[in-house]
Every structure is written in C-alpha cells, then in structure tokens.
Amino acid sequence: MSRPYRFCPQCGQNLQFIQTGGAQRNACVAPGCGFVHWDNPVPVVAAIVEHEGRIVLARNVAWPKDWYALITGFLERGEDPAEGVMREVKEELDLEPQAAHFVGLYEFRRMNQLIIAYHVPATGTIKLNEELNDYRHEAFDECRYWEAGTGYALRDWLRTKGFDPQVVGWARGAG
C-alpha cells in the first residue's frame, strides 16, 4: 500500500496505518486530531470519440509509441460528468462534441480511478493539445481493446454496435 502522506495535513504528526472502515488506512493517532486518509478513487471521464465515422484513439506524450487510447480527464469540482467529458474532447482534440452518451463505469485500480465512460460524437478538425502527440482514426471493425478501464469501455460500446473486438497485447499499464 502506498503512503501518500508521511505527516498529518491537519496537525503535523506522523501518520500510521490503522484498521478503520474495514481496511488498513493511513491515519493520525494524535489525541483530538482524527485525520484519516481514506484514499477514495478519483473520478475520471473517458470519451469514445466518434469522428467522421471512426473512433479517435490518441497517444499521450508520456506513452510508448504504440500506445493509443481514449480521451480522458479529471472532473472539475462541481462539474457534471457529461459536461466534463465534452470539455475534455474540446480541450484535447479541439473538436466540437455533439452529445455525451453514457457507456458505463469502470475501475482502474492501478491508478485508483473510477472511469466514467461516454460515447461522444464530435465534428471539426482535430488539433491536438500539449498532452497528446499523435492520434489515429480507427474503423469500428478494426478497433481492438486493452485490458484496463478505458479499454473495457471501448470493448463494451463496440459490442453494442455489433462488433466483437479483439484484445491488443501492449496495454497492461494503460488506462
């Protein structure tokens, strides 16, 4: 288990692992403090972007050359997930999202994230922001999925369209 804090952000005392809420938690045992780092999953939106009759897969600047995945991003405080996913499509691809159709919820344990996935039809000309350095247009029948949160979302959405995508072998660590 990782330890995101060594010291309590409320009182400055050393934190310790204690049993609380049915699990080991990083907590402050100083009298009167009571801080517990619950380490809850972080909500992340993911977009299955449909553009010009194909799916857009993009590569993050930090990823290996053969890794392409969905457009993802963190929700802003108070932001509706459907609005957040459309904002991410606009920010990362400079496309105009037409709608956000809910696909499902997926866990991504490695990053402690809860993926909220949507199908987002979009129009316009792709212009990548600084987070991305490449993209591909994939035909529905040529898309493959990866065995992690956003890959499962893509797989499930493609199955609703009558396709049976195969697994791609590269993405053990991708979101």
SEFIBA-38160 format. One record per residue: x, y, z of N, C-alpha, C, O in turn; residue number from 0; residue in three letters. Coordinates in steps of 0.02 Angstrom, whole numbers. Layout:
<sites>
SITE|X|Y|Z|X|Y|Z|X|Y|Z|X|Y|Z|NUM|ALA .
...
</sites>
This chain:
<sites>
SITE|42|-59|0|0|0|0|45|62|0|91|66|40|0|MET .
SITE|31|110|-44|71|171|-46|52|216|11|-3|212|38|1|SER .
SITE|97|259|29|86|307|83|90|377|55|145|405|51|2|ARG .
SITE|34|406|35|36|472|4|59|528|51|85|579|29|3|PRO .
SITE|48|518|116|69|567|166|113|533|217|99|476|237|4|TYR .
SITE|164|567|239|203|543|297|179|578|360|182|549|415|5|ARG .
SITE|155|640|352|134|680|409|62|702|399|39|711|343|6|PHE .
SITE|27|711|455|-43|732|454|-48|803|425|-13|848|448|7|CYS .
SITE|-91|813|375|-100|880|347|-138|927|394|-142|987|381|8|PRO .
SITE|-167|900|448|-204|942|496|-161|963|555|-164|1021|576|9|GLN .
SITE|-121|916|583|-85|933|644|-9|922|639|27|943|684|10|CYS .
SITE|14|891|585|86|883|575|117|821|607|177|810|599|11|GLY .
SITE|78|781|643|105|721|675|118|667|623|90|668|568|12|GLN .
SITE|161|618|640|172|561|597|108|522|588|69|514|634|13|ASN .
SITE|97|498|526|40|455|513|59|383|521|117|365|514|14|LEU .
SITE|10|341|537|20|269|545|-36|233|510|-91|260|500|15|GLN .
SITE|-23|170|491|-77|129|465|-116|101|523|-87|72|570|16|PHE .
SITE|-182|109|520|-227|82|571|-284|46|536|-297|59|477|17|ILE .
SITE|-318|3|571|-377|-32|544|-438|12|557|-455|25|614|18|GLN .
SITE|-470|36|504|-531|75|510|-572|69|446|-543|62|392|19|THR .
SITE|-636|70|452|-680|64|394|-670|-1|356|-681|-3|296|20|GLY .
SITE|-650|-54|391|-641|-119|359|-577|-128|321|-569|-178|285|21|GLY .
SITE|-530|-81|327|-467|-86|290|-412|-50|327|-424|-12|374|22|ALA .
SITE|-351|-62|305|-293|-25|332|-294|45|301|-297|52|240|23|GLN .
SITE|-292|96|343|-293|165|320|-234|203|350|-212|188|406|24|ARG .
SITE|-209|251|314|-157|295|338|-192|349|380|-233|386|353|25|ASN .
SITE|-177|353|445|-215|398|490|-171|429|543|-115|405|557|26|ALA .
SITE|-197|481|572|-163|515|627|-191|489|692|-252|486|702|27|CYS .
SITE|-146|469|737|-168|442|802|-158|493|858|-165|477|916|28|VAL .
SITE|-140|555|840|-131|608|890|-198|622|925|-250|625|892|29|ALA .
SITE|-197|630|990|-259|644|1027|-295|706|999|-265|758|990|30|PRO .
SITE|-360|698|986|-401|753|964|-398|769|889|-433|814|866|31|GLY .
SITE|-356|734|851|-350|751|780|-401|713|738|-449|742|713|32|CYS .
SITE|-391|648|730|-439|607|694|-433|605|618|-477|576|585|33|GLY .
SITE|-381|635|589|-374|633|516|-364|561|492|-323|524|520|34|PHE .
SITE|-402|542|440|-394|478|406|-388|492|332|-431|527|303|35|VAL .
SITE|-337|466|300|-333|471|227|-369|410|199|-343|354|200|36|HIS .
SITE|-430|421|174|-472|367|150|-449|340|83|-464|283|66|37|TRP .
SITE|-413|380|45|-385|359|-19|-440|332|-66|-432|280|-97|38|ASP .
SITE|-495|371|-70|-550|352|-113|-530|358|-187|-486|397|-203|39|ASN .
SITE|-562|319|-231|-547|325|-302|-562|395|-329|-608|429|-306|40|PRO .
SITE|-524|415|-378|-532|480|-410|-576|471|-472|-563|426|-513|41|VAL .
SITE|-628|512|-481|-670|505|-540|-635|535|-602|-608|591|-600|42|PRO .
SITE|-635|496|-656|-604|517|-719|-656|504|-774|-688|452|-774|43|VAL .
SITE|-662|550|-821|-707|539|-878|-666|514|-937|-608|532|-945|44|VAL .
SITE|-698|472|-978|-666|446|-1038|-714|453|-1096|-774|440|-1089|45|ALA .
SITE|-687|473|-1154|-729|483|-1213|-711|434|-1268|-653|430|-1290|46|ALA .
SITE|-760|397|-1290|-755|358|-1352|-777|408|-1406|-836|415|-1420|47|ILE .
SITE|-728|442|-1436|-743|496|-1483|-756|466|-1552|-713|432|-1581|48|VAL .
SITE|-816|479|-1577|-834|459|-1645|-827|521|-1689|-862|571|-1678|49|GLU .
SITE|-783|517|-1738|-768|574|-1782|-763|549|-1854|-722|505|-1868|50|HIS .
SITE|-802|577|-1898|-802|557|-1969|-812|482|-1978|-781|451|-2021|51|GLU .
SITE|-857|454|-1937|-875|383|-1944|-824|334|-1916|-828|274|-1929|52|GLY .
SITE|-775|359|-1879|-723|317|-1850|-711|336|-1777|-737|387|-1753|53|ARG .
SITE|-673|295|-1742|-655|309|-1672|-587|343|-1671|-542|323|-1707|54|ILE .
SITE|-581|394|-1629|-516|428|-1620|-481|398|-1560|-508|398|-1504|55|VAL .
SITE|-421|371|-1572|-377|349|-1518|-317|395|-1518|-290|411|-1571|56|LEU .
SITE|-295|417|-1460|-241|465|-1455|-184|438|-1412|-194|394|-1371|57|ALA .
SITE|-125|467|-1423|-66|447|-1384|-43|505|-1342|-31|560|-1367|58|ARG .
SITE|-38|493|-1278|-12|542|-1230|63|550|-1241|97|503|-1261|59|ASN .
SITE|88|610|-1229|159|623|-1240|205|579|-1198|263|569|-1215|60|VAL .
SITE|180|554|-1142|221|513|-1097|219|439|-1113|254|399|-1080|61|ALA .
SITE|180|418|-1162|170|347|-1176|218|321|-1229|244|360|-1269|62|TRP .
SITE|230|255|-1230|268|225|-1284|233|236|-1352|173|249|-1355|63|PRO .
SITE|271|229|-1405|246|245|-1473|186|203|-1495|147|225|-1536|64|LYS .
SITE|179|142|-1469|123|100|-1492|62|103|-1447|15|64|-1457|65|ASP .
SITE|61|146|-1397|3|151|-1352|-43|207|-1375|-23|266|-1378|66|TRP .
SITE|-104|189|-1391|-157|237|-1408|-218|218|-1366|-231|160|-1354|67|TYR .
SITE|-254|269|-1343|-311|255|-1301|-364|309|-1309|-359|352|-1353|68|ALA .
SITE|-414|307|-1267|-469|355|-1268|-447|422|-1239|-395|427|-1206|69|LEU .
SITE|-486|472|-1252|-476|538|-1223|-502|535|-1151|-559|514|-1140|70|ILE .
SITE|-461|556|-1103|-481|553|-1033|-462|618|-998|-422|657|-1023|71|THR .
SITE|-492|628|-940|-475|686|-900|-511|685|-833|-559|648|-822|72|GLY .
SITE|-486|727|-789|-515|733|-722|-575|781|-723|-577|829|-761|73|PHE .
SITE|-623|766|-681|-680|810|-672|-658|871|-631|-615|866|-588|74|LEU .
SITE|-687|927|-646|-678|988|-606|-728|985|-548|-779|951|-553|75|GLU .
SITE|-714|1020|-495|-760|1022|-438|-829|1046|-461|-835|1098|-494|76|ARG .
SITE|-881|1008|-444|-949|1026|-460|-970|1015|-533|-1025|1033|-553|77|GLY .
SITE|-925|985|-573|-940|977|-644|-980|913|-656|-965|860|-628|78|GLU .
SITE|-1030|918|-698|-1069|860|-719|-1024|817|-763|-990|843|-807|79|ASP .
SITE|-1022|750|-753|-977|708|-793|-988|714|-869|-939|713|-906|80|PRO .
SITE|-1051|719|-892|-1063|726|-963|-1034|791|-990|-1006|793|-1045|81|ALA .
SITE|-1040|845|-952|-1010|908|-972|-934|903|-970|-899|931|-1013|82|GLU .
SITE|-907|869|-919|-835|861|-913|-804|823|-970|-751|841|-995|83|GLY .
SITE|-838|770|-993|-810|730|-1048|-810|771|-1113|-765|765|-1154|84|VAL .
SITE|-863|811|-1122|-865|853|-1182|-811|908|-1179|-781|925|-1230|85|MET .
SITE|-800|935|-1119|-746|984|-1110|-679|954|-1128|-638|986|-1162|86|ARG .
SITE|-666|892|-1106|-603|859|-1120|-593|848|-1196|-538|857|-1221|87|GLU .
SITE|-646|829|-1231|-641|820|-1304|-623|886|-1337|-580|887|-1382|88|VAL .
SITE|-654|940|-1315|-638|1006|-1343|-566|1025|-1327|-529|1048|-1371|89|LYS .
SITE|-546|1017|-1264|-479|1037|-1243|-424|996|-1277|-374|1024|-1299|90|GLU .
SITE|-433|931|-1281|-379|889|-1304|-377|880|-1380|-323|871|-1409|91|GLU .
SITE|-435|882|-1413|-438|871|-1485|-461|932|-1524|-456|933|-1586|92|LEU .
SITE|-487|982|-1490|-516|1042|-1521|-574|1025|-1567|-587|1060|-1616|93|ASP .
SITE|-610|971|-1551|-670|953|-1588|-731|980|-1552|-729|997|-1493|94|LEU .
SITE|-786|985|-1589|-850|1007|-1560|-891|946|-1541|-919|913|-1585|95|GLU .
SITE|-896|930|-1477|-937|873|-1456|-1011|887|-1469|-1036|942|-1454|96|PRO .
SITE|-1046|837|-1496|-1117|845|-1511|-1162|821|-1454|-1218|844|-1447|97|GLN .
SITE|-1137|774|-1415|-1175|744|-1360|-1128|701|-1319|-1072|688|-1339|98|ALA .
SITE|-1152|677|-1262|-1116|629|-1222|-1165|575|-1200|-1210|588|-1161|99|ALA .
SITE|-1155|514|-1226|-1198|457|-1212|-1162|411|-1163|-1109|384|-1178|100|HIS .
SITE|-1192|402|-1104|-1161|361|-1052|-1151|289|-1075|-1197|259|-1103|101|PHE .
SITE|-1090|263|-1064|-1074|193|-1081|-1071|151|-1018|-1101|97|-1016|102|VAL .
SITE|-1036|174|-966|-1032|134|-905|-978|160|-858|-942|208|-873|103|GLY .
SITE|-972|127|-801|-921|141|-750|-871|84|-750|-890|26|-753|104|LEU .
SITE|-807|101|-745|-753|51|-747|-700|69|-696|-681|127|-690|105|TYR .
SITE|-676|19|-661|-622|32|-613|-555|29|-649|-546|-9|-696|106|GLU .
SITE|-509|70|-625|-440|68|-648|-398|68|-584|-374|120|-561|107|PHE .
SITE|-389|8|-557|-359|1|-491|-287|27|-486|-268|56|-436|108|ARG .
SITE|-248|16|-539|-178|37|-536|-171|111|-520|-124|131|-486|109|ARG .
SITE|-217|151|-545|-214|224|-533|-266|246|-481|-274|306|-469|110|MET .
SITE|-302|199|-451|-354|214|-402|-405|263|-432|-421|314|-401|111|ASN .
SITE|-430|245|-491|-478|288|-526|-542|251|-540|-543|190|-548|112|GLN .
SITE|-596|289|-544|-661|264|-567|-673|299|-634|-681|360|-636|113|LEU .
SITE|-674|260|-688|-683|286|-755|-757|292|-770|-794|243|-764|114|ILE .
SITE|-780|352|-789|-849|364|-810|-845|373|-886|-824|426|-910|115|ILE .
SITE|-867|322|-922|-857|321|-995|-919|343|-1034|-976|327|-1015|116|ALA .
SITE|-906|381|-1088|-959|406|-1132|-939|396|-1204|-880|394|-1221|117|TYR .
SITE|-990|389|-1247|-981|393|-1319|-994|466|-1337|-1047|494|-1320|118|HIS .
SITE|-946|498|-1372|-952|569|-1389|-943|579|-1464|-887|580|-1488|119|VAL .
SITE|-999|586|-1502|-992|604|-1572|-967|676|-1575|-989|719|-1537|120|PRO .
SITE|-920|690|-1621|-890|756|-1625|-876|775|-1697|-865|732|-1740|121|ALA .
SITE|-875|840|-1710|-862|866|-1777|-805|916|-1774|-786|940|-1721|122|THR .
SITE|-777|931|-1833|-725|981|-1838|-660|949|-1861|-658|892|-1884|123|GLY .
SITE|-606|988|-1855|-539|966|-1875|-498|954|-1812|-495|997|-1768|124|THR .
SITE|-467|896|-1808|-428|879|-1748|-365|923|-1744|-327|929|-1792|125|ILE .
SITE|-356|952|-1685|-296|989|-1669|-277|968|-1598|-311|985|-1550|126|LYS .
SITE|-222|931|-1591|-202|904|-1527|-175|958|-1480|-142|1005|-1502|127|LEU .
SITE|-191|952|-1415|-162|998|-1367|-94|971|-1344|-70|921|-1371|128|ASN .
SITE|-64|1003|-1296|4|985|-1274|9|918|-1238|64|892|-1231|129|GLU .
SITE|-47|889|-1216|-46|824|-1183|-38|766|-1231|-16|712|-1212|130|GLU .
SITE|-55|778|-1294|-56|724|-1344|-5|739|-1399|8|797|-1416|131|LEU .
SITE|23|685|-1428|69|696|-1484|51|658|-1547|87|663|-1597|132|ASN .
SITE|-3|619|-1546|-23|583|-1606|-94|557|-1596|-118|552|-1540|133|ASP .
SITE|-127|541|-1652|-193|510|-1648|-202|465|-1709|-165|470|-1758|134|TYR .
SITE|-252|422|-1703|-271|378|-1758|-347|377|-1764|-382|382|-1714|135|ARG .
SITE|-371|371|-1825|-441|358|-1838|-447|283|-1849|-414|256|-1894|136|HIS .
SITE|-487|249|-1810|-495|177|-1816|-566|160|-1838|-615|186|-1809|137|GLU .
SITE|-573|118|-1889|-639|93|-1908|-666|50|-1851|-627|16|-1817|138|ALA .
SITE|-731|51|-1841|-761|12|-1787|-738|-61|-1789|-721|-90|-1738|139|PHE .
SITE|-739|-90|-1849|-723|-161|-1855|-648|-176|-1848|-629|-234|-1846|140|ASP .
SITE|-606|-124|-1845|-534|-134|-1837|-510|-117|-1766|-452|-130|-1749|141|GLU .
SITE|-554|-88|-1726|-534|-69|-1657|-519|-131|-1616|-554|-181|-1620|142|CYS .
SITE|-467|-126|-1577|-450|-177|-1527|-452|-143|-1459|-442|-83|-1454|143|ARG .
SITE|-464|-182|-1408|-467|-153|-1341|-409|-178|-1298|-378|-229|-1314|144|TYR .
SITE|-395|-142|-1246|-342|-159|-1199|-375|-179|-1133|-430|-156|-1117|145|TRP .
SITE|-340|-221|-1096|-368|-249|-1034|-357|-203|-975|-318|-217|-929|146|GLU .
SITE|-392|-147|-976|-392|-98|-921|-455|-55|-930|-490|-62|-980|147|ALA .
SITE|-469|-12|-882|-531|25|-878|-559|53|-943|-614|34|-963|148|GLY .
SITE|-522|98|-976|-549|128|-1038|-553|78|-1095|-596|85|-1138|149|THR .
SITE|-510|29|-1095|-513|-23|-1146|-577|-64|-1141|-608|-81|-1191|150|GLY .
SITE|-597|-79|-1079|-659|-115|-1069|-719|-73|-1090|-769|-100|-1116|151|TYR .
SITE|-716|-8|-1079|-770|36|-1102|-776|34|-1178|-831|28|-1204|152|ALA .
SITE|-720|38|-1213|-721|35|-1286|-748|-32|-1310|-790|-35|-1355|153|LEU .
SITE|-725|-87|-1278|-750|-154|-1296|-825|-158|-1288|-860|-182|-1333|154|ARG .
SITE|-850|-136|-1231|-922|-141|-1218|-963|-99|-1266|-1015|-121|-1290|155|ASP .
SITE|-939|-39|-1282|-975|4|-1329|-975|-28|-1399|-1027|-29|-1432|156|TRP .
SITE|-918|-53|-1421|-915|-85|-1487|-962|-145|-1490|-993|-157|-1542|157|LEU .
SITE|-967|-183|-1437|-1013|-240|-1436|-1085|-218|-1445|-1124|-254|-1476|158|ARG .
SITE|-1104|-160|-1417|-1173|-135|-1427|-1186|-117|-1500|-1243|-112|-1520|159|THR .
SITE|-1133|-107|-1538|-1139|-91|-1609|-1132|-152|-1653|-1131|-147|-1715|160|LYS .
SITE|-1127|-211|-1622|-1124|-274|-1660|-1054|-297|-1677|-1047|-343|-1718|161|GLY .
SITE|-1003|-268|-1649|-934|-288|-1663|-907|-330|-1606|-929|-324|-1549|162|PHE .
SITE|-858|-372|-1621|-826|-415|-1570|-751|-400|-1571|-713|-437|-1602|163|ASP .
SITE|-731|-346|-1538|-660|-326|-1541|-614|-376|-1507|-634|-410|-1459|164|PRO .
SITE|-553|-380|-1532|-502|-423|-1503|-458|-382|-1457|-455|-320|-1461|165|GLN .
SITE|-423|-416|-1413|-377|-384|-1365|-312|-364|-1400|-287|-402|-1442|166|VAL .
SITE|-286|-307|-1383|-220|-286|-1405|-171|-303|-1349|-189|-296|-1290|167|VAL .
SITE|-112|-326|-1365|-68|-351|-1313|-24|-301|-1278|9|-320|-1229|168|GLY .
SITE|-22|-239|-1299|27|-191|-1273|8|-159|-1207|53|-133|-1173|169|TRP .
SITE|-53|-158|-1188|-77|-108|-1140|-86|-132|-1068|-134|-112|-1036|170|ALA .
SITE|-43|-172|-1043|-52|-194|-973|-55|-136|-924|-89|-143|-873|171|ARG .
SITE|-22|-80|-937|-23|-25|-889|-65|34|-910|-73|82|-871|172|GLY .
SITE|-93|34|-970|-130|91|-994|-198|96|-961|-225|46|-937|173|ALA .
SITE|-226|156|-960|-291|168|-929|-345|147|-974|-404|154|-956|174|GLY .
</sites>
